[in-house]
């Protein structure tokens, strides 16, 4: 699945266009590599997302095309949240 679509489906980022912009700015890494919006993600990958002044590290547990709102949080596990230094 594309990274921008995963971010939207999992509700880490609300809109796919916003997810694409964040990717294009280089604010997301997959397993330590800077990721583009079209980068493929799979279960087991580790994402680091920079939201403003906060770094959020997430492990992908499940990849699904469609998911209900109450099940979206089960697609990933938040490993850590830290302020940007």
MMTF fields as JSON, N, C-alpha, C and O atoms, coordinates in Angstrom:
{
  "mmtfVersion": "1.0.0",
  "mmtfProducer": "UNKNOWN",
  "numBonds": 339,
  "numAtoms": 340,
  "numGroups": 85,
  "numChains": 1,
  "numModels": 1,
  "chainsPerModel": [1],
  "groupsPerChain": [85],
  "chainIdList": ["A"],
  "bondAtomList": [4, 2, 8, 6, 12, 10, 16, 14, 20, 18, 24, 22, 28, 26, 32, 30, 36, 34, 40, 38, 44, 42, 48, 46, 52, 50, 56, 54, 60, 58, 64, 62, 68, 66, 72, 70, 76, 74, 80, 78, 84, 82, 88, 86, 92, 90, 96, 94, 100, 98, 104, 102, 108, 106, 112, 110, 116, 114, 120, 118, 124, 122, 128, 126, 132, 130, 136, 134, 140, 138, 144, 142, 148, 146, 152, 150, 156, 154, 160, 158, 164, 162, 168, 166, 172, 170, 176, 174, 180, 178, 184, 182, 188, 186, 192, 190, 196, 194, 200, 198, 204, 202, 208, 206, 212, 210, 216, 214, 220, 218, 224, 222, 228, 226, 232, 230, 236, 234, 240, 238, 244, 242, 248, 246, 252, 250, 256, 254, 260, 258, 264, 262, 268, 266, 272, 270, 276, 274, 280, 278, 284, 282, 288, 286, 292, 290, 296, 294, 300, 298, 304, 302, 308, 306, 312, 310, 316, 314, 320, 318, 324, 322, 328, 326, 332, 330, 336, 334],
  "bondOrderList": [1, 1, 1, 1, 1, 1, 1, 1, 1, 1, 1, 1, 1, 1, 1, 1, 1, 1, 1, 1, 1, 1, 1, 1, 1, 1, 1, 1, 1, 1, 1, 1, 1, 1, 1, 1, 1, 1, 1, 1, 1, 1, 1, 1, 1, 1, 1, 1, 1, 1, 1, 1, 1, 1, 1, 1, 1, 1, 1, 1, 1, 1, 1, 1, 1, 1, 1, 1, 1, 1, 1, 1, 1, 1, 1, 1, 1, 1, 1, 1, 1, 1, 1, 1],
  "groupList": [{"groupName": "UNK", "atomNameList": ["N", "CA", "C", "O"], "elementList": ["N", "C", "C", "O"], "formalChargeList": [0, 0, 0, 0], "bondAtomList": [1, 0, 2, 1, 3, 2], "bondOrderList": [1, 1, 2], "singleLetterCode": "X", "chemCompType": "L-PEPTIDE LINKING"}],
  "groupTypeList": [0, 0, 0, 0, 0, 0, 0, 0, 0, 0, 0, 0, 0, 0, 0, 0, 0, 0, 0, 0, 0, 0, 0, 0, 0, 0, 0, 0, 0, 0, 0, 0, 0, 0, 0, 0, 0, 0, 0, 0, 0, 0, 0, 0, 0, 0, 0, 0, 0, 0, 0, 0, 0, 0, 0, 0, 0, 0, 0, 0, 0, 0, 0, 0, 0, 0, 0, 0, 0, 0, 0, 0, 0, 0, 0, 0, 0, 0, 0, 0, 0, 0, 0, 0, 0],
  "groupIdList": [1, 2, 3, 4, 5, 6, 7, 8, 9, 10, 11, 12, 13, 14, 15, 16, 17, 18, 19, 20, 21, 22, 23, 24, 25, 26, 27, 28, 29, 30, 31, 32, 33, 34, 35, 36, 37, 38, 39, 40, 41, 42, 43, 44, 45, 46, 47, 48, 49, 50, 51, 52, 53, 54, 55, 56, 57, 58, 59, 60, 61, 62, 63, 64, 65, 66, 67, 68, 69, 70, 71, 72, 73, 74, 75, 76, 77, 78, 79, 80, 81, 82, 83, 84, 85],
  "secStructList": [7, 5, 2, 2, 2, 2, 2, 2, 2, 6, 6, 1, 1, 1, 7, 2, 2, 2, 2, 2, 2, 2, 2, 2, 6, 6, 7, 3, 3, 3, 6, 6, 3, 3, 7, 7, 6, 6, 7, 5, 7, 7, 6, 6, 7, 3, 3, 3, 3, 3, 3, 6, 6, 3, 3, 3, 3, 3, 3, 3, 7, 7, 7, 7, 1, 7, 7, 7, 4, 4, 4, 4, 4, 4, 4, 3, 3, 3, 3, 3, 3, 3, 3, 7, 7],
  "xCoordList": [0.846, 0.0, 0.892, 1.959, 0.452, 1.189, 1.192, 0.23, 2.272, 2.411, 1.32, 0.717, 1.051, 0.049, -1.341, -2.113, -1.652, -2.952, -3.016, -4.05, -1.913, -1.896, -2.126, -2.897, -1.46, -1.61, -3.056, -3.541, -3.749, -5.15, -6.059, -6.901, -5.899, -6.761, -6.595, -7.574, -5.362, -5.115, -5.471, -5.454, -5.794, -6.169, -5.042, -5.301, -3.795, -2.669, -2.681, -2.347, -3.072, -3.261, -4.641, -4.997, -5.419, -6.831, -7.083, -7.992, -6.291, -6.556, -5.362, -4.215, -5.634, -4.568, -3.696, -2.485, -4.288, -3.489, -2.523, -1.388, -2.953, -2.077, -0.969, 0.182, -1.322, -0.326, 0.734, 1.922, 0.3, 1.238, 2.174, 3.374, 1.647, 2.48, 3.524, 4.686, 3.116, 4.037, 5.155, 6.321, 4.794, 5.784, 6.759, 7.97, 6.229, 7.058, 8.016, 9.057, 7.679, 8.555, 9.657, 10.506, 9.659, 10.694, 10.542, 11.531, 9.321, 9.085, 8.726, 8.384, 8.799, 8.473, 9.601, 10.107, 9.99, 10.964, 10.34, 9.559, 10.709, 10.3, 11.571, 12.458, 11.667, 12.845, 14.139, 15.138, 14.12, 15.321, 15.581, 16.533, 14.79, 14.961, 13.883, 12.711, 14.279, 13.298, 12.325, 12.74, 11.026, 9.997, 9.265, 9.08, 8.858, 8.002, 6.571, 6.338, 5.617, 4.203, 3.9, 3.025, 4.594, 4.335, 5.109, 5.007, 5.878, 6.643, 5.709, 4.658, 6.095, 5.267, 5.512, 6.651, 4.423, 4.527, 3.914, 3.02, 4.423, 3.903, 3.937, 4.568, 3.271, 3.254, 4.679, 5.459, 5.008, 6.343, 7.233, 8.256, 6.86, 7.653, 7.533, 6.53, 8.578, 8.577, 8.618, 9.525, 7.629, 7.539, 7.927, 7.572, 8.659, 8.912, 8.329, 8.758, 7.35, 6.636, 6.899, 6.78, 7.264, 7.472, 6.219, 5.925, 5.48, 4.302, 4.71, 4.78, 4.98, 5.366, 6.61, 7.692, 6.468, 7.6, 7.62, 8.179, 7.007, 6.933, 7.296, 6.843, 8.113, 8.439, 7.635, 7.689, 6.891, 6.089, 6.631, 6.714, 7.001, 7.487, 6.369, 5.811, 6.051, 4.911, 5.358, 6.13, 4.878, 5.099, 3.792, 2.736, 3.865, 2.68, 2.373, 3.223, 1.151, 0.732, -0.114, -0.092, -0.859, -1.79, -1.963, -1.945, -2.13, -2.364, -3.658, -3.757, -4.654, -5.946, -6.39, -6.082, -7.113, -7.584, -8.669, -8.674, -9.577, -10.671, -10.817, -10.657, -11.123, -11.272, -12.247, -12.286, -13.033, -13.954, -13.167, -12.056, -13.758, -13.084, -12.616, -11.498, -13.451, -13.092, -12.023, -11.442, -11.752, -10.729, -9.417, -8.42, -9.401, -8.218, -6.993, -5.881, -7.17, -6.045, -5.389, -4.27, -6.055, -5.466, -4.492, -3.847, -4.379, -3.469, -2.023, -1.105, -1.807, -0.454, -0.323, -1.313, 0.938, 1.245, 2.205, 3.237, 1.876, 2.774, 3.882, 3.628, 5.117, 6.275, 6.751, 7.019, 6.856, 7.302, 6.849, 6.577, 6.776, 6.517, 7.559, 7.728, 8.251, 9.309, 9.326, 9.027, 9.676, 9.788, 11.006, 12.005, 10.899, 12.022, 13.068, 12.759, 14.315, 15.375, 16.185, 17.113],
  "yCoordList": [-1.175, 0.0, 1.239, 1.25, 2.26, 3.525, 4.164, 4.03, 4.851, 5.488, 6.522, 6.537, 7.388, 8.43, 7.83, 8.35, 6.754, 6.101, 5.441, 5.501, 4.81, 4.197, 5.252, 5.025, 6.405, 7.464, 7.931, 8.226, 7.998, 8.415, 7.324, 7.6, 6.085, 4.992, 4.738, 4.465, 4.827, 4.592, 5.798, 5.722, 6.91, 8.161, 8.787, 9.539, 8.486, 9.219, 10.651, 11.593, 10.802, 12.114, 12.087, 11.111, 13.157, 13.134, 13.063, 12.356, 13.789, 13.833, 13.319, 13.527, 12.646, 12.064, 13.152, 12.971, 14.268, 15.344, 15.917, 16.253, 16.033, 16.505, 15.48, 15.852, 14.192, 13.132, 13.199, 13.017, 13.459, 13.572, 14.754, 14.639, 15.886, 17.065, 16.793, 17.17, 16.142, 15.818, 14.9, 15.078, 13.923, 13.014, 13.772, 13.564, 14.647, 15.398, 16.349, 16.704, 16.763, 17.636, 16.862, 17.468, 15.541, 14.724, 14.57, 14.364, 14.665, 14.588, 13.19, 13.003, 12.2, 10.819, 9.895, 10.011, 8.98, 7.955, 6.579, 6.373, 5.642, 4.245, 3.448, 3.412, 2.814, 2.015, 2.796, 2.243, 4.084, 4.907, 5.566, 6.339, 5.302, 5.89, 6.946, 6.712, 8.12, 9.157, 8.606, 8.016, 8.801, 8.179, 9.203, 10.352, 8.772, 9.573, 9.053, 7.988, 9.819, 9.458, 8.101, 7.388, 7.732, 6.474, 5.29, 4.188, 5.49, 4.395, 3.316, 3.615, 2.07, 0.951, 0.686, 0.703, 0.441, 0.073, -1.305, -1.717, -2.008, -3.34, -3.533, -2.757, -4.546, -4.834, -5.074, -5.765, -4.5, -4.639, -3.429, -3.273, -2.571, -1.366, -0.4, -0.389, 0.415, 1.424, 2.803, 3.112, 3.628, 4.982, 5.977, 5.81, 7.015, 8.148, 9.368, 9.73, 9.997, 11.125, 12.353, 12.308, 13.471, 14.731, 15.586, 16.11, 15.718, 16.584, 17.857, 17.857, 18.937, 20.191, 20.005, 19.756, 20.123, 19.995, 18.651, 18.536, 17.627, 16.32, 15.225, 15.246, 14.268, 13.09, 11.91, 11.599, 11.258, 10.107, 8.888, 8.886, 7.847, 6.603, 5.573, 5.33, 4.965, 4.06, 2.772, 2.815, 1.624, 0.34, -0.078, -0.07, -0.441, -0.857, -2.304, -3.181, -2.552, -3.898, -4.567, -5.789, -3.76, -4.315, -3.312, -2.103, -3.807, -2.95, -3.408, -4.54, -2.525, -2.842, -1.668, -0.514, -1.968, -0.937, -0.061, 1.156, -0.682, 0.058, -0.431, -1.616, 0.507, 0.145, 1.124, 2.302, 0.628, 1.515, 2.405, 2.071, 3.534, 4.522, 3.932, 4.207, 3.133, 2.582, 1.49, 1.127, 0.957, -0.072, 0.494, -0.226, 1.762, 2.352, 2.322, 2.1, 2.536, 2.566, 1.204, 1.123, 0.128, -1.208, -1.499, -2.548, -0.584, -0.788, -0.47, -0.84, 0.209, 0.602, 0.639, 0.655, 0.653, 0.781, 1.945, 1.998, 2.874, 4.0, 3.527, 3.098, 3.61, 3.17, 4.29, 4.061, 5.509, 6.631, 7.959, 8.08, 8.955, 10.324, 11.166, 11.056, 12.007, 12.81, 14.195, 14.334, 15.229, 16.561, 16.628, 15.939, 17.467, 17.662, 18.484, 19.519, 18.025, 18.777, 19.61, 20.3],
  "zCoordList": [0.0, 0.0, 0.0, 0.615, -0.683, -0.711, 0.681, 1.437, 1.003, 2.312, 2.55, 3.623, 1.575, 1.791, 2.027, 2.833, 1.335, 1.538, 2.916, 3.582, 3.348, 4.68, 5.764, 6.697, 5.644, 6.645, 6.746, 7.839, 5.603, 5.607, 6.161, 7.015, 5.686, 6.127, 7.628, 8.323, 8.125, 9.55, 10.412, 11.641, 9.758, 10.407, 11.218, 12.157, 10.866, 11.448, 10.918, 11.636, 9.647, 9.019, 8.368, 7.709, 8.552, 8.164, 6.663, 6.227, 5.857, 4.419, 3.638, 4.033, 2.527, 1.719, 1.086, 0.962, 0.688, 0.095, 1.123, 0.783, 2.367, 3.436, 3.704, 3.934, 3.674, 3.866, 2.758, 3.021, 1.523, 0.398, 0.598, 0.349, 1.042, 1.283, 2.366, 2.216, 3.45, 4.548, 4.03, 4.382, 3.198, 2.619, 1.723, 1.798, 0.88, -0.062, 0.649, 0.096, 1.865, 2.643, 3.36, 4.014, 3.249, 3.869, 5.368, 6.07, 5.872, 7.315, 7.79, 8.958, 6.894, 7.267, 6.823, 5.707, 7.705, 7.329, 7.554, 8.483, 6.673, 6.817, 7.066, 6.212, 8.221, 8.585, 8.385, 7.922, 8.734, 8.664, 7.325, 7.215, 6.308, 4.983, 4.758, 5.055, 4.23, 3.922, 2.886, 1.888, 3.126, 2.294, 1.439, 1.84, 0.272, -0.598, -0.463, 0.107, -0.995, -0.867, -1.486, -0.996, -2.54, -3.233, -2.686, -3.226, -1.629, -1.047, -0.52, 0.048, -0.711, -0.253, 1.233, 1.699, 1.967, 3.377, 3.562, 2.824, 4.572, 4.878, 6.39, 7.107, 6.858, 8.292, 8.773, 8.117, 9.919, 10.484, 10.241, 10.908, 9.294, 9.03, 10.201, 10.914, 10.39, 11.436, 10.795, 10.023, 11.119, 10.588, 11.667, 12.834, 11.275, 12.155, 11.455, 10.36, 12.093, 11.505, 12.356, 13.58, 11.693, 12.42, 12.277, 11.203, 13.393, 13.461, 14.185, 15.414, 13.469, 14.112, 14.961, 14.43, 16.273, 17.193, 17.913, 19.004, 17.301, 17.946, 16.947, 15.802, 17.384, 16.587, 17.123, 18.313, 16.231, 16.622, 15.882, 14.654, 16.638, 16.055, 16.147, 17.217, 14.986, 14.88, 14.197, 13.239, 14.683, 14.012, 13.343, 13.976, 12.072, 11.334, 11.688, 11.535, 12.163, 12.544, 11.466, 11.319, 10.713, 9.731, 8.599, 8.829, 7.389, 6.22, 5.574, 5.099, 5.556, 4.948, 4.083, 4.383, 3.013, 2.094, 2.712, 2.53, 3.437, 4.071, 5.508, 5.8, 6.389, 7.794, 8.443, 8.086, 9.399, 10.107, 11.063, 11.476, 11.404, 12.241, 13.572, 14.009, 14.211, 15.52, 15.436, 16.459, 14.237, 14.064, 13.523, 13.457, 13.138, 12.503, 13.416, 12.937, 14.697, 15.633, 15.794, 16.303, 15.374, 15.477, 14.34, 14.333, 13.378, 12.251, 12.619, 11.887, 13.74, 14.129, 15.647, 16.377, 16.102, 17.524, 17.682, 17.012, 18.558, 18.812, 19.736, 20.861, 19.247, 20.019, 20.94, 22.12, 20.391, 21.22, 20.637, 19.443, 21.519, 21.131, 21.857, 23.071, 21.098, 21.703, 21.066, 19.88, 21.852, 21.268, 20.328, 20.536, 19.296, 18.372, 19.086, 19.676, 19.033, 19.728, 18.776, 19.196]
}
